[in-house]
Amino acid sequence: MSTNKPNKPKSVSWFNGCGGRIGVVIGQTGEYAYIGAALRHDEDADVEYILMYGAKFPLEAARLLAVSKSYEAN
């Protein structure tokens, strides 16, 4: 499994999918958002995991989604 460039989350959008929750995470930097399944029992841990290992998702499309949680810039 390859990893994405290190990044901090800016926002996440959660959706109920077949078999669990799906998250779309926008990072503080980068050309893409990332999409992945919630595999842990901690929302922030899921966001970090998706940001690190999630599949690339078009950033422009991710910006159109309703934000479930925003993170402060560090």
C-alpha angles and dihedrals in degrees: 000000000000124000130226124235112286110270142157121236121256098179143342132211116202126204133179109242135177104292099006148334123322121206131201110199125195114202128215089249137018143069097267143049119219132232128202147137125274102249101164133060094241120077095211091049089051090051092051091048093049091047090051102039107013126119118261114266125189108268094213091055092047090055090059093058124096109261114236095186135003126207127210119246113253 
